[in-house]
């Protein structure tokens, strides 16, 4: 936490901080805004900025102490941060970004305009620029992008007493240091000496006797999916990062793992609606409209496909008007059932719980559930349809179509995410569109097709 942001709170302001700040901005009461900001920590200020429209956001930003701006930027969602930086005068943006942590700075450089990125790089010292460019050379989702380069390293052939005296000479340990990295003379990673073992073991024991030689390590090129789960499985705060020669080059910390998990969850939620992972709620109208327009166009194509299927049975609909009234029920029930299976499948893939070994069992389970729910609700809707239209044939058609579409929804809800994942496409981004198309087409085709065969 930056010293300029004390974690104090004013009860009245805390009840509705956004409304309170909007009023201050409307009155352009800069002194009151500055006083309010002084009572917040950087995370609270970032949340406030994310909740303000562009004009108020820029006004508040200008009143944040310069020494605190980098800390606030690191707490902002990527989209909000980038929109804010692009709106600021170049000199102001460069100054704020230049104080950010190296890993966060790399994220900024990859997402802002080339002009601003170039200005930021030119403002760095030669050593800072070299470090940033080296990090940029790693693949986007690799451990090298997220690793911290501060750690405490020791040798295996010294005693714990020597290590303890060495630590006492340090001003402080790097954040999330639950253990010390053990390396050999060439810098190759040997294992980890946990602080708990250092404190409880005898001082005359060697590090080699107490350290955990099989402690987790990841390659600098390993994808984040390969190491994030290690934090949950092994309850550690940091994991060593090594290069192909086994030399220690950094460490990934639990804070980054938590951030990545949140980002992935947010990406899946936003992706189901065709929105970008970090969509800024208060972004400019035209860019937001353009991003959503593409998704709407894709949905329009699938809607025309469903409409084409309905058009095939135009004559049937003209002769039996009741079918038009009942038709949406079949598609809707299939869509809901399919989305339940789809959500479970996407979650299972994200958690690594689904593999080729258990897919068959999962498919049988989902089909069985579809059969039970399909029959139960087919009976219910058939009875309602009979009471409504007094026609046993319409009730029969509706019930059979309901069961068929439930089966189709279960199969598609499981197969679609598995196939998309196999070809390298995120199921959360396009799975719902494909599923909706399948349930609509199968629902309309089965209902109207059966009606044509039975009623005409």
C-alpha positions in Angstrom: 0.0 0.0 0.0 1.3 3.4 -0.9 1.9 5.7 2.1 -0.1 8.5 0.6 -3.3 6.3 0.7 -4.2 5.5 4.3 -6.9 2.8 4.8 -9.3 5.2 6.6 -12.9 5.5 5.8 -15.6 8.1 6.2 -19.0 6.5 7.0 -21.1 8.9 5.0 -18.8 8.7 1.9 -18.5 4.9 2.2 -22.2 4.3 1.8 -22.3 5.7 -1.7 -18.8 6.6 -2.8 -19.6 6.6 -6.5 -22.6 8.9 -6.1 -20.6 11.1 -3.7 -17.7 11.4 -6.2 -20.1 12.1 -9.1 -21.6 15.0 -7.0 -18.1 16.3 -6.3 -17.1 16.1 -9.9 -20.3 17.9 -11.0 -19.5 20.7 -8.6 -15.8 20.6 -9.6 -14.9 20.6 -6.0 -11.2 19.6 -6.4 -10.3 20.2 -2.8 -13.0 17.8 -1.6 -12.1 15.2 -4.3 -8.4 15.3 -3.2 -9.4 14.9 0.5 -11.6 11.9 -0.4 -8.8 10.2 -2.4 -6.4 10.7 0.5 -8.6 8.5 2.7 -8.6 5.6 0.2 -6.0 2.9 -0.7 -4.9 2.3 -4.2 -7.3 -0.6 -4.7 -10.3 1.5 -3.6 -9.2 4.4 -5.9 -8.9 2.0 -8.8 -12.4 0.6 -8.2 -13.7 4.2 -8.1 -12.1 5.0 -11.4 -13.6 1.9 -13.0 -17.0 3.1 -11.9 -16.9 6.6 -13.3 -17.7 7.9 -16.8 -14.8 9.2 -18.9 -15.0 12.9 -18.0 -15.2 12.2 -14.2 -12.6 9.5 -14.5 -10.1 12.0 -16.1 -10.9 14.6 -13.5 -10.3 12.3 -10.6 -7.1 10.9 -12.2 -5.6 14.4 -12.4 -6.1 14.8 -8.6 -4.4 11.5 -7.6 -0.9 12.3 -6.2 1.7 11.5 -8.9 3.6 9.2 -6.5 0.6 7.0 -6.2 -0.5 6.8 -9.9 1.6 3.8 -10.8 0.1 1.8 -7.9 -3.4 2.7 -9.0 -2.7 1.8 -12.6 -1.6 -1.7 -11.5 -4.9 -2.2 -9.7 -7.1 -1.2 -12.7 -8.7 -3.6 -15.1 -6.7 -3.7 -18.4 -9.4 -2.2 -20.5 -10.0 0.7 -18.1 -6.3 1.3 -17.7 -5.7 1.4 -21.5 -8.6 3.7 -22.1 -7.4 6.0 -19.4 -3.8 6.1 -20.7 -4.9 6.7 -24.3 -7.0 9.7 -23.2 -4.2 11.3 -21.1 -1.5 13.7 -22.5 1.4 11.5 -23.6 3.8 13.0 -21.1 1.4 12.3 -18.2 0.8 8.7 -19.4 4.5 8.0 -19.8 5.4 9.3 -16.4 2.7 7.2 -14.7 3.5 4.0 -16.5 7.3 4.4 -16.0 6.9 3.7 -12.3 4.9 0.5 -12.7 6.3 -3.0 -11.9 8.1 -4.7 -14.8 5.4 -7.4 -15.4 2.6 -4.8 -15.4 4.6 -2.5 -17.7 4.9 -5.3 -20.2 1.1 -5.8 -20.2 0.6 -2.0 -20.9 3.2 -2.0 -23.7 1.3 -4.8 -25.5 -2.1 -3.2 -25.3 -1.7 0.5 -25.9 -1.0 2.2 -29.2 2.4 1.8 -30.9 3.0 5.5 -30.5 2.5 5.5 -26.7 4.4 2.2 -26.3 7.4 3.7 -28.1 7.3 6.8 -26.0 7.2 4.6 -22.8 10.2 2.5 -23.9 12.2 5.6 -24.8 11.6 7.0 -21.3 13.1 3.9 -19.6 16.8 3.6 -18.7 18.9 1.2 -20.7 18.8 -1.5 -18.0 15.0 -1.2 -17.6 14.5 -1.3 -21.3 16.6 -4.4 -21.7 14.7 -6.2 -18.9 11.4 -5.3 -20.4 12.4 -6.4 -23.9 13.7 -9.7 -22.5 10.3 -10.3 -20.8 8.5 -9.4 -24.1 10.5 -12.0 -25.9 8.8 -14.8 -23.9 5.5 -16.1 -25.2 2.4 -14.2 -24.0 1.1 -16.8 -21.5 4.4 -18.3 -20.4 5.9 -18.3 -16.9 8.5 -15.9 -18.1 5.9 -13.2 -18.6 4.6 -13.5 -15.1 7.7 -14.4 -13.1 9.2 -12.2 -10.4 13.0 -11.6 -10.5 13.5 -11.0 -6.8 14.3 -14.0 -4.6 16.7 -15.2 -1.9 19.1 -17.9 -3.0 21.4 -20.0 -0.8 23.7 -23.0 -1.3 23.0 -26.5 -0.2 26.4 -27.0 1.5 26.0 -24.4 4.3 24.4 -24.8 7.7 21.0 -23.5 8.7 22.8 -21.3 11.3 24.7 -19.5 8.5 21.5 -19.1 6.6 19.7 -17.5 9.6 22.6 -15.1 10.1 22.5 -14.2 6.4 18.8 -13.4 6.5 19.2 -11.2 9.6 21.5 -8.9 7.5 18.8 -8.4 4.9 16.5 -5.4 5.2 13.4 -7.5 4.2 12.4 -10.6 2.3 10.7 -10.3 -1.1 6.9 -10.6 -0.9 5.5 -14.1 -0.9 8.7 -15.7 0.3 7.7 -18.9 2.0 11.1 -20.5 1.3 14.6 -19.9 0.0 15.8 -21.0 -3.4 18.7 -23.5 -3.2 21.1 -23.3 -6.2 24.5 -24.8 -7.0 27.6 -22.9 -8.1 26.4 -22.6 -11.7 23.0 -21.3 -10.6 21.1 -24.5 -11.3 18.0 -25.0 -9.1 18.4 -27.7 -6.5 15.3 -27.3 -4.3 13.6 -25.1 -1.7 14.3 -24.5 2.0 11.0 -23.6 3.5 11.2 -21.0 6.3 9.2 -23.2 8.6 11.9 -25.9 8.3 14.6 -23.2 8.9 13.0 -22.1 12.1 12.4 -25.6 13.6 15.5 -27.5 12.6 18.8 -27.5 14.4 21.3 -24.7 13.3 24.1 -27.2 12.7 22.2 -29.1 10.0 23.1 -28.6 6.4 20.6 -27.0 4.0 20.9 -30.2 1.9 19.5 -32.3 4.8 16.4 -30.1 5.3 15.6 -28.7 1.9 12.8 -30.1 -0.3 14.7 -31.3 -3.3 11.6 -32.2 -5.2 10.0 -28.8 -4.8 7.9 -27.7 -7.7 9.6 -25.9 -10.6 8.3 -24.7 -14.0 10.1 -24.0 -17.2 10.3 -20.4 -18.3 8.3 -21.3 -21.4 5.6 -23.3 -19.6 2.0 -22.0 -20.2 0.2 -20.5 -17.3 -2.4 -23.4 -17.4 0.5 -25.8 -16.5 1.5 -24.1 -13.3 -1.4 -22.1 -11.9 -3.0 -25.3 -10.4 0.2 -26.2 -8.6 -0.5 -23.4 -6.1 -3.8 -24.9 -5.1 -2.5 -28.5 -5.1 0.6 -27.9 -3.1 -0.4 -24.9 -0.9 2.8 -22.9 -1.7 3.3 -19.1 -2.2 6.0 -19.2 -4.8 7.4 -21.6 -7.4 10.8 -21.6 -9.0 11.1 -20.8 -12.7 14.1 -22.3 -14.5 15.4 -22.2 -18.1 16.2 -25.2 -20.3 19.6 -25.6 -18.5 17.9 -25.9 -15.2 19.2 -22.5 -14.0 17.0 -20.4 -11.7 15.7 -17.3 -13.6 12.8 -16.2 -11.4 9.7 -17.3 -9.5 6.0 -17.2 -10.0 4.0 -16.2 -7.0 0.5 -17.0 -5.7 -0.7 -13.4 -6.3 -0.2 -13.9 -10.1 -2.0 -17.3 -10.0 -5.0 -15.8 -8.3 -5.1 -12.9 -10.8 -4.9 -15.4 -13.7 -7.7 -17.5 -12.3 -9.9 -14.4 -11.9 -9.1 -13.3 -15.5 -10.0 -16.7 -16.9 -13.3 -16.8 -15.0 -14.1 -13.3 -16.2 -13.1 -14.2 -19.8 -15.5 -17.1 -19.8 -18.4 -15.1 -18.4 -17.8 -12.2 -20.8 -17.1 -14.6 -23.7 -20.5 -16.2 -23.4 -22.0 -12.8 -24.3 -19.5 -12.1 -27.0 -17.7 -9.4 -25.0 -14.0 -8.8 -24.5 -12.5 -10.1 -21.3 -11.9 -6.7 -19.8 -14.7 -4.7 -21.3 -14.8 -1.2 -19.9 -18.3 -0.4 -18.7 -17.8 3.2 -19.5 -15.8 2.9 -22.7 -16.6 5.2 -25.7 -19.9 4.4 -27.5 -18.5 3.8 -31.1 -15.7 1.3 -30.2 -18.1 -0.6 -27.9 -20.7 -0.8 -30.6 -18.2 -2.1 -33.1 -17.0 -4.9 -30.8 -20.6 -6.0 -30.1 -21.7 -5.7 -33.8 -19.5 -8.6 -34.8 -21.2 -10.9 -32.3 -24.6 -9.7 -33.3 -23.8 -10.5 -36.9 -22.8 -14.1 -36.0 -26.1 -14.5 -34.1 -28.0 -13.1 -37.1 -26.6 -15.9 -39.3 -27.7 -18.6 -36.8 -31.1 -16.9 -36.5 -31.6 -17.0 -40.3 -30.7 -20.7 -40.2 -33.4 -21.4 -37.7 -35.9 -19.2 -39.7 -35.0 -21.3 -42.8 -35.9 -24.5 -41.0 -39.3 -23.0 -40.0 -39.8 -21.8 -43.5 -39.6 -25.4 -44.7 -42.8 -26.1 -42.9 -44.7 -23.0 -43.8 -47.6 -25.0 -45.2 -47.9 -26.9 -42.0 -48.0 -23.8 -39.9 -50.7 -22.2 -42.1 -53.0 -25.2 -41.6 -52.3 -25.8 -37.9 -51.9 -22.3 -36.2 -51.5 -23.9 -32.8 -48.1 -25.1 -33.8 -46.8 -21.5 -34.0 -47.9 -20.9 -30.4 -46.2 -24.0 -29.0 -43.1 -24.0 -31.2 -40.9 -21.8 -29.0 -41.5 -24.1 -26.0 -39.5 -26.9 -27.6 -36.6 -24.8 -28.6 -36.5 -22.9 -25.2 -36.5 -26.1 -23.1 -33.7 -27.6 -25.2 -31.7 -24.4 -25.0 -31.9 -24.3 -21.2 -31.0 -28.0 -20.9 -28.1 -27.6 -23.3 -26.7 -24.6 -21.5 -26.6 -26.5 -18.2 -24.5 -29.3 -19.8 -22.4 -26.8 -21.7 -21.6 -24.8 -18.5 -20.6 -28.0 -16.6 -18.4 -29.1 -19.5 -16.7 -25.8 -19.8 -16.1 -25.8 -16.0 -14.7 -29.3 -16.2 -12.3 -28.4 -19.0 -11.1 -25.3 -17.1 -10.4 -27.4 -14.0 -8.8 -30.2 -15.9 -11.5 -32.7 -14.8 -12.4 -34.0 -18.2 -10.2 -36.3 -20.3 -10.7 -39.0 -22.9 -10.8 -41.5 -20.1 -14.0 -40.2 -18.5 -15.8 -38.6 -21.4 -17.8 -41.7 -22.2 -19.1 -42.0 -18.6 -20.0 -38.3 -18.6 -21.9 -38.6 -21.9 -23.9 -41.5 -20.6 -24.8 -39.5 -17.5 -25.9 -36.4 -19.4 -28.0 -38.5 -21.9 -29.6 -40.3 -19.0 -30.4 -37.0 -17.3 -31.8 -35.7 -20.6 -34.1 -38.8 -20.8 -35.5 -38.3 -17.3 -36.1 -34.6 -17.6 -37.3 -35.0 -21.2 -40.0 -37.5 -20.3 -41.1 -35.6 -17.1 -41.5 -32.3 -18.8 -42.9 -33.9 -22.0 -45.8 -35.2 -19.9 -46.3 -31.8 -18.3 -46.3 -29.8 -21.5 -48.4 -32.4 -23.3 -51.1 -32.2 -20.6 -51.1 -28.4 -20.8 -51.3 -28.4 -24.6 -54.2 -30.9 -24.5 -56.1 -28.7 -22.0 -55.4 -25.7 -24.1 -56.2 -26.9 -27.6 -58.2 -30.1 -26.9 -56.1 -32.0 -29.5 -54.4 -35.2 -28.5 -52.3 -35.3 -31.7 -50.8 -31.9 -31.0 -50.0 -32.9 -27.4 -48.3 -36.1 -28.7 -46.2 -34.2 -31.2 -45.1 -31.7 -28.6 -44.1 -34.4 -26.1 -42.1 -36.4 -28.6 -40.3 -33.3 -29.9 -39.5 -32.2 -26.3 -37.8 -35.5 -25.6 -35.9 -35.5 -28.8 -34.6 -32.0 -28.3 -33.6 -32.8 -24.7 -31.4 -35.6 -26.1 -29.9 -33.3 -28.8 -29.2 -30.6 -26.2 -27.4 -33.0 -23.9 -25.2 -34.4 -26.7 -24.5 -31.0 -28.2 -23.9 -29.4 -24.7 -21.1 -31.9 -24.1 -19.8 -32.5 -27.6 -19.5 -28.8 -28.7 -17.0 -27.7 -25.9 -15.0 -30.9 -26.2 -14.6 -30.4 -30.0 -13.8 -26.7 -29.7 -11.2 -27.4 -27.0 -9.6 -30.1 -29.1 -9.1 -27.7 -32.1 -7.8 -24.9 -29.8 -10.8 -22.7 -29.6 -12.1 -21.4 -26.3 -15.5 -23.1 -25.7 -16.6 -20.1 -23.6 -16.4 -17.8 -26.6 -18.4 -19.6 -29.2 -19.9 -22.6 -27.5 -23.2 -20.9 -26.6 -23.8 -19.7 -30.2 -23.3 -23.2 -31.7 -25.4 -24.8 -28.9 -28.3 -22.4 -29.5 -28.2 -23.1 -33.2 -28.3 -26.9 -32.6 -31.2 -26.8 -30.1 -33.2 -24.3 -32.3 -32.8 -26.3 -35.5 -33.4 -29.7 -33.9 -36.3 -28.4 -31.9 -38.1 -26.8 -34.8 -37.2 -29.6 -37.2 -38.5 -32.4 -34.8 -41.6 -30.5 -33.8 -42.7 -29.3 -37.2 -41.5 -32.5 -38.9 -43.6 -34.7 -36.6 -46.5 -32.4 -37.0 -46.3 -32.7 -40.8 -46.3 -36.5 -40.5 -49.0 -36.9 -37.9 -51.4 -34.0 -38.3 -51.5 -33.6 -42.1 
